[in-house]
């Protein structure tokens, strides 16, 4: 479980990084900024779903 949690934590950090880069890289083309934001949001949604599944499975084990 700890390995899964570390992977989800890394994905969460990557998601936040993509979203922040999308907002702060104002000198880049708009399409690149949108791409960074969309990738960050998709990774964030995947991370959220994975975290909920992990918590549910952990709750069932107890």
Order of alpha helices (4+ residues) and beta strands (2+ residues): alpha-alpha
